């Protein structure tokens, strides 16, 4: 297989009809598998569901790829995944299986070429910073942080990674999905005209949760039930809805909002301190507005949608469709039939990200997407904080915010001021006079 660059030029980048937001844009190139080259050793930090999936995606990205080290705070997921890998012919030596809060350091120091960071996002900034300091190429899962302080830590490490020539890829894989890329190609080419607004939605069931068990300390409960706490996940609009926010931002020409206006609340969630529904509006300098709604409540209709509106029509990248101004279908991505191996040669989006990384490392052409993820993460955090506080939050405010959800020390035991209460925006009205 020949090695095309990670990105290919847009075929109609000089078109007179191309919106100004997309001048000199490039279209992601998709691959069947990674190019051949030197063997690469990867280590997985965080052996939960997403981490195991990312590790398998790495192994499926090409030849000469191996998982050589595993790390997690808890021993059970390391032991379980080690056995899974062994059954598939990838044996991880026992001495390369690390447990505890410092397990990530031991894994990074074990001599891996590529580190997959897939713990709860609370730990992402610290783990990324250490990996970069040791000269490791990285894959960092979304989101990159849970608070503005953590985002700044990631940005600082990202600058060092670029200076060192490291490859850093991220877990917002929708930008590497075949239907999304083909929709983007047409939006870039001017098919929906100038972008005017966006409507983004992710409505789904409640995630798993674990009630507190006898004998669990605050820290163990926080980590075993991490999807229910803002400190560990960032709330679900940061941990999950960041996918759609990132996709929206890409289709808007990567421009950033100047303000977030939001509301939200908690109707059904049984543990933790998070909301289970949000409605967020992002306002841009040119007056454009993007409405983003999300919820995690079981027993309600489900919907995942990213609609980008323009002067000539609108695009639905997650559906692979473009509509005319009158609502009629203008174009639709032709999905390959499942039984057609030739049409299904291009790897899936989650595998594509690791193919890109392997190609970059083996060809000596590094790239760094950490700042892309930092922007999308911070947009989601800005919306969350607007809902939590009831205030309109500006980009300048969230960029400069000293909000810090990470802890100074990690150990099993009590956590100071540990609470399981959802935020209450605004103030309580005064009692009537008289």
Number of C-alpha atoms within 10 A of each C-alpha: 9 6 12 12 14 18 13 13 13 19 13 17 20 11 13 10 14 20 20 14 15 19 16 12 17 15 19 21 16 22 24 16 21 26 22 17 15 13 12 17 16 26 27 29 29 25 27 18 12 16 20 21 15 24 27 16 20 26 19 19 27 19 15 14 20 22 23 23 28 31 29 25 20 18 14 13 19 24 18 12 19 22 15 14 17 12 10 8 10 16 16 19 12 12 9 16 21 23 22 15 16 14 20 30 16 17 25 27 13 14 15 19 17 26 27 28 32 29 26 25 27 24 22 25 25 17 23 28 18 17 24 23 13 14 17 24 29 25 27 26 24 25 30 35 33 30 28 23 19 25 25 19 18 23 20 14 22 22 14 15 27 17 9 15 17 23 27 26 24 24 24 25 20 20 23 22 23 22 22 22 21 18 25 23 20 17 25 31 22 23 25 25 19 21 22 19 19 23 17 23 20 19 19 17 14 15 13 9 15 15 11 16 9 7 8 14 15 16 17 19 19 21 20 15 19 23 23 27 22 23 24 22 26 28 24 25 31 28 24 18 25 22 24 23 24 24 22 23 20 15 25 22 16 16 14 17 21 17 23 28 21 25 20 23 19 18 11 13 20 12 17 24 18 25 26 23 21 21 18 23 22 25 20 17 11 9 11 13 18 23 18 25 21 22 25 23 19 14 9 11 9 14 12 15 17 21 22 23 23 21 15 16 22 27 29 21 28 18 16 20 20 26 19 17 15 9 10 10 14 15 15 17 16 9 11 12 10 8 8 9 10 9 11 14 12 16 21 19 22 22 27 27 27 27 26 26 27 28 25 22 22 16 15 12 14 22 19 20 17 26 20 18 26 25 21 28 28 26 26 32 25 29 28 28 22 24 27 21 16 17 15 17 21 18 18 10 14 22 16 11 13 12 13 12 17 19 12 5 8 12 12 15 12 12 15 8 6 10 11 12 12 18 16 14 16 11 8 7 6 6 6 5 4 3
